[in-house]
Amino acid sequence: MISKIIAEDKIQQVKKLIDRHDKIVIVTHTSPDGDAIGSSLGLFHFLDEIDKQVSLIVPNEFPDFLRWMKGANDVVVYDKYTEFAQQLIDEAEVIFCLDFNGRKRISTMEASIVNAKAKKVMVDHHPYPEDFCDVTISYPQVSSTGELIFRLICRLGQFESINLASAEALYTAMMTDTGAFTYNSDNPEIYTIISELMKLGVKKDTIYQHVYHNYSADRMKLMGFSLSEKLKIYPELHTAIISLSKEELAKYNAKRGDTEGFVNIPFSISGIKCSVFFREDEDKIKISFRSKGNLAVNRISTDYFGGGGHTNAAGGEFFGTMDEAIALFEKVMPHYLAL
């Protein structure tokens, strides 16, 4: 038995929008991860199954290890096919905004989505959602947006319309946003959902191999370099950081998604409660925060690095040098550890 987490009035609002409209667009956040692509493709295949004209648009490219999912090659990349993507947005009657809680998270697509005439539905599990959608389905206690999409479809009375492609995508979303069910996954209902997805034909071991056993040799060498040369431990803060410059990434031919999961590796070290990964981009430093227990890394990210997220998983950015970003973190971290 799965509890009815989503409020009934939200379910009815979404049902009316789907029943009354045919042209639907799904969008997700920049640098899409497994939950973003998985939840979006899960909803995409469901809507396609019930004969809706549905398109999926992402701000920029996503990692190759997610391209095995059915429909991945049909995803429209806004930065690459801007004119076509804009046409789809202009013609849309309903836009689903998945796995992001603020307009800035869709980067170059922000103005297009905010100004679109279509009705907008947010489905997300990050705290503090902005009020820019007509319907907001936001439950931070849920493991992933993929789980929320499964719950939404079931509450719409459409479980039978979840085909295998949808089920595989939703499982991928749940698996990747919980680190293969190693965190944010203590709710027994997650495993009830997994059981239902497996009954639809999902082969969870195969999906794990598609996602986690599909990296390049360069990526493995980059990981080794990161641990041997770039890992810094602060014993008194129970904290570890890894930082990689553009030059270091280029040396190992790093592609989008190659550093996925690096931030979690230091938790294998006894006593580490906080892990931070700094990656240099073209014009800024991208930062990933992870923590254990009650250490709220989303507060650090929000207060000093223009980001946000969950208590134990957050992201941010810094406009300056790598040394400046790390120095700021070193300065403020003791305060948050003491809270």
C-alpha positions as CSV (number, residue, x, y, z in Angstrom):
1,M,0.0,0.0,0.0
2,I,1.4,3.4,-1.0
3,S,0.2,6.4,1.0
4,K,-1.5,9.3,-0.7
5,I,1.2,12.0,-0.2
6,I,0.1,14.3,-3.0
7,A,-2.9,16.5,-2.1
8,E,-6.1,15.5,-3.8
9,D,-6.8,19.0,-5.1
10,K,-3.4,19.0,-6.9
11,I,-4.3,15.6,-8.5
12,Q,-7.6,17.0,-9.8
13,Q,-6.0,20.1,-11.2
14,V,-3.4,18.0,-13.1
15,K,-6.1,15.6,-14.3
16,K,-8.2,18.5,-15.8
17,L,-5.1,19.9,-17.6
18,I,-4.2,16.6,-19.1
19,D,-7.8,15.7,-20.0
20,R,-8.5,19.1,-21.7
21,H,-5.2,19.6,-23.6
22,D,-3.1,17.6,-26.1
23,K,0.1,19.7,-26.7
24,I,2.3,19.1,-23.7
25,V,6.0,20.0,-23.1
26,I,8.2,18.7,-20.4
27,V,11.2,20.7,-19.2
28,T,13.9,20.1,-16.6
29,H,16.9,21.8,-15.1
30,T,20.3,22.7,-16.7
31,S,23.0,19.9,-16.6
32,P,20.3,17.3,-16.3
33,D,21.1,14.3,-14.0
34,G,19.6,10.9,-13.7
35,D,16.5,12.1,-11.8
36,A,15.9,15.0,-14.2
37,I,16.1,12.8,-17.3
38,G,14.5,9.7,-15.7
39,S,11.5,11.5,-14.3
40,S,11.0,13.5,-17.5
41,L,11.2,10.4,-19.8
42,G,9.0,8.5,-17.4
43,L,6.3,11.2,-17.7
44,F,7.0,11.5,-21.5
45,H,6.3,7.9,-22.2
46,F,3.2,7.9,-20.0
47,L,1.8,10.9,-21.9
48,D,2.7,9.4,-25.2
49,E,0.9,6.2,-24.2
50,I,-2.3,8.1,-23.6
51,D,-2.0,9.8,-27.0
52,K,-0.8,13.2,-26.1
53,Q,1.5,15.3,-28.3
54,V,4.4,15.5,-25.9
55,S,7.9,16.9,-26.3
56,L,10.8,16.9,-23.8
57,I,13.2,19.9,-23.8
58,V,16.4,20.2,-21.7
59,P,18.5,23.4,-21.4
60,N,21.8,21.7,-22.4
61,E,23.3,18.2,-23.0
62,F,23.1,15.4,-20.5
63,P,25.5,12.6,-19.8
64,D,26.0,9.7,-22.2
65,F,25.4,7.1,-19.5
66,L,21.7,8.1,-19.5
67,R,21.3,7.8,-23.3
68,W,20.4,4.1,-23.2
69,M,16.9,5.0,-22.1
70,K,14.2,4.8,-24.8
71,G,13.3,8.3,-26.0
72,A,16.7,9.8,-25.0
73,N,17.5,10.5,-28.7
74,D,14.3,12.4,-29.1
75,V,15.1,14.9,-26.3
76,V,15.4,18.5,-27.7
77,V,18.4,20.4,-26.4
78,Y,17.5,24.1,-26.2
79,D,21.0,25.4,-26.5
80,K,21.5,23.4,-29.7
81,Y,18.1,23.6,-31.3
82,T,16.8,26.9,-29.9
83,E,14.4,27.9,-32.7
84,F,12.7,24.5,-32.7
85,A,12.5,24.3,-29.0
86,Q,11.0,27.8,-28.8
87,Q,8.4,26.8,-31.3
88,L,7.4,23.8,-29.2
89,I,7.2,26.0,-26.1
90,D,5.1,28.6,-27.9
91,E,2.6,26.0,-29.1
92,A,2.4,24.1,-25.8
93,E,-0.9,24.1,-23.9
94,V,0.6,22.6,-20.7
95,I,4.3,22.7,-19.5
96,F,5.5,20.3,-16.9
97,C,8.5,21.6,-14.9
98,L,10.3,18.7,-13.4
99,D,13.0,18.4,-10.8
100,F,13.6,22.1,-10.3
101,N,12.1,24.5,-7.8
102,G,13.3,27.9,-9.2
103,R,13.4,29.6,-12.6
104,K,17.1,30.2,-12.6
105,R,17.6,26.4,-12.7
106,I,16.6,26.3,-16.3
107,S,19.2,28.9,-17.3
108,T,18.8,30.1,-20.9
109,M,15.2,28.8,-21.0
110,E,14.0,30.9,-18.1
111,A,12.3,33.7,-20.0
112,S,10.8,31.3,-22.6
113,I,9.1,29.2,-19.9
114,V,8.1,31.9,-17.5
115,N,6.5,34.0,-20.4
116,A,4.8,31.0,-22.1
117,K,1.1,31.1,-22.3
118,A,0.8,27.4,-21.4
119,K,-0.4,26.3,-18.0
120,K,2.5,25.2,-15.9
121,V,2.8,22.3,-13.5
122,M,5.8,21.9,-11.2
123,V,6.7,18.4,-9.9
124,D,9.7,18.5,-7.7
125,H,11.2,17.4,-4.4
126,H,13.6,20.3,-3.5
127,P,12.6,22.6,-0.6
128,Y,11.4,26.2,-1.0
129,P,9.7,26.1,-4.4
130,E,9.2,29.4,-6.2
131,D,5.7,30.5,-7.1
132,F,5.8,30.5,-10.9
133,C,3.6,27.6,-11.8
134,D,-0.2,27.2,-11.9
135,V,0.1,23.9,-10.0
136,T,2.9,23.2,-7.6
137,I,3.5,19.6,-6.5
138,S,6.4,19.8,-4.1
139,Y,7.3,17.2,-1.5
140,P,10.9,17.5,-0.2
141,Q,10.5,14.3,1.9
142,V,10.2,12.2,-1.2
143,S,13.3,10.5,-2.5
144,S,13.2,11.8,-6.1
145,T,11.1,13.5,-8.7
146,G,10.9,10.1,-10.4
147,E,9.1,8.7,-7.3
148,L,6.7,11.7,-7.4
149,I,5.9,11.1,-11.0
150,F,5.0,7.5,-10.3
151,R,2.8,8.5,-7.4
152,L,1.1,11.2,-9.6
153,I,0.4,8.7,-12.4
154,C,-1.1,6.2,-9.9
155,R,-3.2,8.9,-8.3
156,L,-4.5,9.8,-11.7
157,G,-5.8,6.3,-11.9
158,Q,-3.5,5.5,-14.8
159,F,-1.1,2.9,-13.5
160,E,-2.0,0.6,-16.4
161,S,-0.6,3.3,-18.8
162,I,2.9,3.0,-17.4
163,N,4.7,1.1,-20.1
164,L,8.1,-0.6,-19.8
165,A,10.0,2.5,-21.2
166,S,8.3,4.7,-18.6
167,A,8.9,2.2,-15.8
168,E,12.7,1.9,-16.7
169,A,13.1,5.7,-16.7
170,L,11.3,6.2,-13.4
171,Y,13.4,3.4,-11.8
172,T,16.5,5.1,-13.1
173,A,15.4,8.4,-11.6
174,M,14.9,6.8,-8.2
175,M,18.1,4.8,-8.3
176,T,20.4,7.7,-9.3
177,D,18.9,10.3,-6.9
178,T,19.5,7.9,-3.9
179,G,23.0,6.7,-4.8
180,A,21.6,3.3,-5.8
181,F,19.4,3.4,-2.7
182,T,22.2,4.2,-0.2
183,Y,20.8,7.5,1.0
184,N,17.3,9.2,1.2
185,S,15.8,5.8,0.8
186,D,14.7,4.6,4.2
187,N,11.0,4.9,3.5
188,P,9.6,1.3,3.0
189,E,7.2,2.6,0.3
190,I,10.1,3.2,-2.1
191,Y,10.6,-0.6,-2.2
192,T,6.9,-1.1,-2.8
193,I,7.2,1.2,-5.8
194,I,10.3,-0.7,-7.0
195,S,8.4,-4.0,-6.8
196,E,5.6,-2.6,-8.9
197,L,8.1,-1.3,-11.5
198,M,9.7,-4.7,-11.6
199,K,6.4,-6.3,-12.2
200,L,6.2,-4.2,-15.4
201,G,9.4,-5.7,-16.6
202,V,12.1,-3.5,-15.1
203,K,15.5,-5.4,-14.8
204,K,17.1,-3.4,-12.0
205,D,20.5,-5.1,-12.3
206,T,20.7,-4.3,-16.0
207,I,19.8,-0.7,-15.3
208,Y,22.5,-0.5,-12.7
209,Q,25.0,-1.7,-15.2
210,H,23.8,0.8,-17.9
211,V,24.3,3.7,-15.5
212,Y,27.3,2.7,-13.3
213,H,29.3,0.3,-15.5
214,N,29.3,2.5,-18.6
215,Y,32.2,4.9,-18.0
216,S,35.3,5.5,-20.1
217,A,38.9,4.6,-19.1
218,D,39.7,8.3,-19.0
219,R,37.0,8.8,-16.4
220,M,38.5,6.1,-14.2
221,K,41.9,7.7,-14.5
222,L,40.4,11.1,-13.6
223,M,38.9,9.5,-10.5
224,G,42.3,8.1,-9.5
225,F,43.9,11.5,-10.0
226,S,41.2,13.2,-7.9
227,L,41.8,10.8,-5.0
228,S,45.5,10.7,-5.1
229,E,46.3,14.3,-5.9
230,K,43.2,16.5,-5.3
231,L,41.6,15.1,-2.1
232,K,42.0,17.3,0.9
233,I,40.8,16.3,4.3
234,Y,40.0,18.5,7.3
235,P,40.0,16.1,10.3
236,E,38.8,18.8,12.7
237,L,35.9,19.6,10.5
238,H,35.1,16.0,9.6
239,T,35.2,17.3,6.0
240,A,36.8,16.4,2.7
241,I,37.0,18.3,-0.6
242,I,38.0,17.5,-4.1
243,S,38.7,20.2,-6.7
244,L,39.3,20.0,-10.4
245,S,40.4,22.8,-12.7
246,K,39.5,23.1,-16.4
247,E,43.0,22.0,-17.3
248,E,42.9,18.9,-15.1
249,L,39.5,18.0,-16.6
250,A,40.8,18.5,-20.1
251,K,43.9,16.4,-19.4
252,Y,41.6,13.4,-18.9
253,N,39.3,14.2,-21.7
254,A,36.4,14.7,-19.3
255,K,32.9,14.7,-20.8
256,R,29.6,15.8,-19.3
257,G,28.7,13.5,-16.4
258,D,32.2,12.1,-15.9
259,T,32.5,13.6,-12.4
260,E,29.1,12.4,-11.4
261,G,29.4,10.7,-8.0
262,F,32.9,12.0,-7.2
263,V,31.4,14.0,-4.3
264,N,30.2,10.9,-2.6
265,I,33.6,9.0,-2.6
266,P,35.1,10.6,0.5
267,F,32.3,9.2,2.7
268,S,34.2,5.9,2.5
269,I,36.7,7.5,4.9
270,S,35.9,7.0,8.6
271,G,34.7,10.2,10.3
272,I,33.8,12.2,7.2
273,K,30.5,13.9,7.6
274,C,30.7,16.5,4.8
275,S,32.1,16.2,1.3
276,V,32.4,19.0,-1.2
277,F,33.3,18.8,-4.9
278,F,34.6,22.0,-6.7
279,R,34.7,21.9,-10.5
280,E,35.9,24.8,-12.7
281,D,33.5,25.7,-15.6
282,E,34.0,28.3,-18.3
283,D,33.0,31.3,-16.1
284,K,32.4,30.0,-12.6
285,I,33.1,27.3,-10.1
286,K,30.4,24.6,-9.8
287,I,30.1,23.2,-6.3
288,S,28.4,20.0,-5.1
289,F,27.8,19.5,-1.3
290,R,26.9,16.3,0.5
291,S,26.6,15.6,4.2
292,K,25.5,13.0,6.8
293,G,23.0,13.4,9.6
294,N,21.8,16.9,10.5
295,L,24.6,18.9,8.9
296,A,22.5,21.1,6.5
297,V,24.7,21.7,3.5
298,N,21.9,23.4,1.7
299,R,22.2,26.3,4.2
300,I,25.9,26.7,3.3
301,S,25.1,26.6,-0.4
302,T,22.2,29.1,-0.1
303,D,24.0,31.5,2.2
304,Y,27.3,31.8,0.4
305,F,27.2,30.0,-3.0
306,G,24.0,31.1,-4.6
307,G,22.5,27.6,-4.6
308,G,20.3,25.4,-2.6
309,G,19.0,21.8,-2.3
310,H,18.3,19.3,0.4
311,T,19.7,19.1,3.9
312,N,22.2,16.4,2.9
313,A,22.6,17.2,-0.9
314,A,22.9,20.6,-2.4
315,G,24.6,22.5,-5.2
316,G,26.0,26.0,-5.8
317,E,28.3,28.2,-7.8
318,F,31.0,30.8,-7.2
319,F,32.1,33.5,-9.6
320,G,35.8,33.8,-9.0
321,T,38.9,31.6,-8.8
322,M,39.1,28.1,-7.5
323,D,41.4,29.3,-4.7
324,E,38.9,32.0,-3.7
325,A,36.0,29.5,-3.7
326,I,37.8,27.0,-1.5
327,A,39.0,29.8,0.9
328,L,35.5,31.0,1.4
329,F,34.3,27.5,2.2
330,E,37.1,27.0,4.6
331,K,36.2,30.2,6.3
332,V,32.5,29.6,6.8
333,M,32.4,25.8,7.3
334,P,33.3,25.8,11.0
335,H,30.2,27.8,11.8
336,Y,27.8,25.4,10.2
337,L,29.5,22.4,11.8
338,A,28.9,24.0,15.2
339,L,25.1,24.4,14.6
